[in-house]
Amino acid sequence: MAAKGKKSVLIIEDEVNIANAQRMILGDEFNVSVAHDGDTGLEKIRKLRPDLIVLDLMLPNRGGYDICFNLRQDPKLKDIKVLMVTALNQPVDYDKGVMVGTDAYLTKPFEPQQLLSAVRKLLS
C-alpha cells in the first residue's frame, strides 16, 4: 500500500547493489519498488502503475529500450515518466532512448544528488 502523497518509483536494474543504492537514495522521498530483469519489470509496471521508472538499459530477458517502447504503445501506461540510466553514453544511445520515448537520461556512474534531482524534476 502506497503512503499517501508519496509518488511511486519503480527501479528496474539487474545489478543488485546498484538497485539497492538507488532505492536508498530515493526511498526517503518516494515509494520505491525494484525489479531485477526486464520481464519482471514490465509485470510490475502493469501491476503497480508507478509515477516514474528508473530504467537500466542492459537487462536480462528484455532491455530498457524494449520496455520503454512497450510503455509508450500502451494507452494506460504511456504517461509514466521514464528515467533511462545507463553506462552507454554515446550520442546514438541517447538518440535511441529519445526515439523509444524516454523522458530523461542519466549516465552511470552518477552522483546520488543527480539521480534525486532528475527524479524530482520529472515528477514535479
C-alpha positions as CSV (number, residue, x, y, z in Angstrom):
1,M,0.0,0.0,0.0
2,A,1.5,3.3,-1.0
3,A,1.9,6.0,1.6
4,K,-0.4,8.9,0.9
5,G,1.1,11.8,-1.0
6,K,4.3,10.0,-1.9
7,K,5.0,9.4,-5.6
8,S,6.0,5.9,-6.6
9,V,9.2,4.9,-8.4
10,L,10.0,1.5,-9.9
11,I,13.7,0.8,-10.3
12,I,14.5,-1.8,-13.0
13,E,18.1,-2.7,-12.5
14,D,19.8,-6.1,-12.7
15,E,22.8,-5.1,-10.6
16,V,21.5,-5.7,-7.1
17,N,24.0,-3.3,-5.4
18,I,23.1,-0.5,-7.8
19,A,19.4,-1.1,-7.3
20,N,19.8,-1.0,-3.5
21,A,21.8,2.2,-3.7
22,Q,19.2,3.8,-5.9
23,R,16.5,2.6,-3.5
24,M,18.4,4.2,-0.6
25,I,18.8,7.5,-2.5
26,L,15.1,7.7,-3.4
27,G,13.5,5.8,-0.5
28,D,13.0,8.8,1.8
29,E,11.1,10.8,-0.7
30,F,9.3,8.2,-2.8
31,N,7.7,4.8,-2.5
32,V,10.2,2.6,-4.2
33,S,9.9,-0.9,-5.8
34,V,12.6,-2.9,-7.6
35,A,12.7,-5.4,-10.4
36,H,15.9,-7.1,-11.5
37,D,15.1,-8.1,-15.0
38,G,13.1,-6.7,-17.9
39,D,10.2,-9.2,-17.8
40,T,9.6,-8.8,-14.1
41,G,9.9,-5.0,-14.6
42,L,7.2,-4.9,-17.2
43,E,4.9,-7.1,-15.0
44,K,5.5,-4.7,-12.0
45,I,4.8,-1.6,-14.3
46,R,1.4,-3.1,-15.2
47,K,0.6,-4.0,-11.7
48,L,1.9,-1.0,-9.8
49,R,1.5,1.8,-12.3
50,P,4.4,3.8,-10.8
51,D,4.7,7.5,-11.4
52,L,8.2,7.1,-12.7
53,I,10.6,4.3,-13.7
54,V,14.3,4.3,-13.2
55,L,15.2,2.1,-16.1
56,D,18.6,0.4,-16.8
57,L,19.2,-0.3,-20.5
58,M,21.1,-3.6,-20.3
59,L,18.8,-6.1,-18.6
60,P,18.3,-9.8,-18.7
61,N,15.2,-11.0,-20.7
62,R,14.2,-7.6,-22.1
63,G,16.2,-4.5,-22.5
64,G,15.4,-0.9,-21.4
65,Y,14.6,0.3,-24.9
66,D,12.1,-2.5,-25.4
67,I,10.4,-1.8,-22.1
68,C,10.2,1.9,-22.8
69,F,8.9,1.3,-26.3
70,N,6.2,-1.1,-24.9
71,L,5.1,1.5,-22.4
72,R,4.7,4.2,-25.0
73,Q,2.4,1.9,-27.0
74,D,0.1,1.2,-24.1
75,P,-2.6,3.8,-23.6
76,K,-2.8,3.0,-19.9
77,L,0.9,3.2,-19.3
78,K,2.2,5.8,-21.8
79,D,2.2,8.7,-19.4
80,I,4.6,7.1,-16.9
81,K,7.8,9.0,-16.7
82,V,11.0,7.1,-17.7
83,L,14.5,8.0,-16.5
84,M,16.9,5.9,-18.5
85,V,20.0,5.0,-16.6
86,T,23.0,3.5,-18.4
87,A,26.7,3.2,-18.8
88,L,26.2,3.7,-22.6
89,N,27.0,7.3,-23.2
90,Q,27.3,7.6,-27.0
91,P,25.1,10.1,-28.8
92,V,23.5,7.1,-30.7
93,D,22.4,5.6,-27.3
94,Y,20.9,8.8,-26.3
95,D,19.1,9.2,-29.7
96,K,17.7,5.7,-29.4
97,G,16.4,6.5,-25.9
98,V,14.7,9.6,-27.2
99,M,13.3,7.6,-30.1
100,V,11.6,5.0,-27.8
101,G,10.2,7.8,-25.6
102,T,12.5,8.1,-22.6
103,D,11.8,11.4,-20.6
104,A,15.4,11.8,-19.3
105,Y,18.8,10.2,-19.5
106,L,21.3,9.7,-16.7
107,T,24.8,8.2,-17.4
108,K,26.5,5.9,-14.9
109,P,28.4,6.5,-12.8
110,F,26.4,9.4,-11.3
111,E,26.2,11.2,-8.0
112,P,23.3,10.4,-5.7
113,Q,22.2,14.0,-5.9
114,Q,22.0,13.8,-9.7
115,L,19.6,10.8,-9.5
116,L,17.4,12.5,-6.9
117,S,17.2,15.8,-8.8
118,A,16.4,14.1,-12.1
119,V,13.6,12.1,-10.4
120,R,12.2,15.2,-8.7
121,K,12.3,17.2,-11.9
122,L,10.4,14.6,-13.8
123,L,7.8,14.3,-11.1
124,S,7.3,18.0,-10.5
